[in-house]
Amino acid sequence: MITVPGGGFQCQKAGGRKSGNRLQPVVPAGHNAGMDMPAKPSLTALMLIAALAAGSAAADPGQRSQPARVAPGGLLRVEPVYFESAARTGGDFYFWAPGEFANSGLQIPLHGEPVLLAYGKFDKPRRSFNFPVESGVRTLTIFAGAQRKDRAVLVRPGGTIVADGDAGVALQTFSHMTIATIQAPTPGTWRIDFEGAGMFSVSAHIKPTVEADVPGMDDFDFVELRGRPGHEGLFPIEREVFKGQTIACQLEASGAVSAVQLALVTGDSRPIATVPVAAETGDTEHYLGRCPIPNVPFRVVVTGRDRLGQSFRRTTSALYVPR
């Protein structure tokens, strides 16, 4: 869905693939909770945005430092309700400066599996985000936007900075956003260094290898033991879940994976807790653990190693909001 929030527009995806318990990922009405395919932008909506955008604004150099812009006028005006909608569902929030969209030449990135989602407000001038890229990844897409973007840099595992013109790199820079698409990214730990102020949205998605043993996060549930005597099994909980509880959780993973672990992170991708998990007896796809329910909205992240020993990471798209 494309919406027009005044200062920008949002490419929105519903998050979480399946959830049977009452601790639900928060999604707008009409959207299912789950990890889904990226929404295709509406041509009508794009035409509407273009019609609303008047004039043009020069794009900044993107990867280079920008002069500080102080209030008033230093922060782009955006509609918070639209930003929060993107933050809760895992969509990209587009921070368009007035008049910028019409002549932007935007190429909307076609996202794959989410490995990093972070939405929040700068509490210091710079935030850095590390994330792994496993072996065989075909495409890596990066989005970094803020009410004030001073500098956005993508750093490869070897320490070199991604620049427009590099082989396999498409870099789009705007006044308040940087969007990068990297073909056949090098396996290893990548880093986004983002400097700015106000609200920000940062994401990293991959299109993994087409091999059958590619790592995957197929499902996640909070579960409990139910059923007739002699026929008990684990089922998604059917009761409310409260802050401070510790509840059994079940992950369904696919592919040739090892060293699988769960973690809970805040909406702006700060760590909350690490959750050790173990595969069920005779089952290489289902993992059980005990999840401490935090006092803040959170996402679930799975990490591990692929068949070649490279680290991988996946995250749920939608936020879970405890009672």
BELFEN-V236029 format. One record per run of one state. SS is the DSSP state (H for helix, E for strand, - for the rest). FROM is the first residue (numbers start at 1). LEN is the number of residues. Records with the same first field share a line. If there is no record, write none. Layout:
SS->FROM-LEN + FROM-LEN
This chain:
-->1-1 + 5-3 + 12-4 + 17-8 + 26-8 + 35-8 + 53-27 + 90-2 + 96-5 + 104-9 + 122-4 + 134-5 + 156-5 + 162-7 + 174-3 + 184-4 + 208-8 + 227-6 + 237-9 + 255-3 + 267-4 + 280-6 + 293-5 + 306-5 + 316-4 + 321-3
E->2-3 + 8-4 + 16-1 + 25-1 + 34-1 + 92-4 + 113-9 + 126-8 + 139-17 + 161-1 + 169-5 + 177-7 + 188-20 + 216-11 + 233-4 + 246-9 + 258-9 + 271-9 + 286-7 + 298-8 + 311-5 + 320-1
H->43-10 + 80-10 + 101-3
